[in-house]
Amino acid sequence: MDNQLLGKIHSFQSLGAVDGPGIRFVVFMQGCPYRCPYCHNPDTRPFSDGEEYTVEEIVKKAVRFKTYFGEKGGVTVSGGEPLAQAEFLAELFEQLHKVGINTALDTAGYPVNEAVKKVLRHTDTVLCDIKFPTDEQYKNHIGTSLEATLSFIDECNNYNTDIIIRHVVVPGMTDSEENIKKISELAKRAKNLVKIELLPFKKLCVQKYNELGLDFPLKDTPECTAEKIEQLKETVR
């Protein structure tokens, strides 16, 4: 183990139930290069913030909750964008596997490099967010390319990694049946696709934006209803 390797961490969640299979210990990493209009964790964006931890320190925290994981649970690393610290994440996941803990990665997809490949070698489940179905929308709303996400999904196919595709449903932006059909088609690239999760747009993050002195781009957009999600699930099926 590289005891000198440090990761910038935003926070931890002891027992999460919506961040992958089973009960999860969730690690939120600090730093994100993307600017999603509906980002609910704007405080995780700056790479200069966060607290430094070693791999060993995080593994010790995770082991304390191992008895709660059961057969399916484990550790999920989210963010921010975890793959922006891929070298650290690769070492963390390898050490978690050595102590018998299941690993999940919550990501928006990321340009594939050797460090990302190292991460995937020790990743049991990937939760990948496809934000929009076209490259133009990605460039306009996120500041990156759809191709990076799709190439990442293609790389996942080289490993025995389950993939859950996630998509945030925003009224007036991503809530059309045509949009969901396109997302579903893109999701088929994943050979080990477990399911497609449609996540309703919510505005619980508004207070965070206000506290940070940031403007929330979708402050005037209505929240997505449960009824709309159920309707679009039929489209996915």
Secondary structure, DSSP 8 states (H G I E B T S, - for coil): --TT-EEEEEEEEEEESSSSSSSEEEEEES--S---TT-S-GGG--TT-SEEEEHHHHHHHHHTTHHHHTTT-EEEEESS-GGGGHHHHHHHHHHHHHTT-EEEEEES-----HHHHHHHHT-SEEEEE---SSHHHHHHHTSS-HHHHHHHHHHHTTTT-EEEEEEEE-TTTT-SHHHHHHHHHHHTT-TTEEEEEEEE---TTHHHHHHHT---TTTTS----HHHHHHHHHHH-
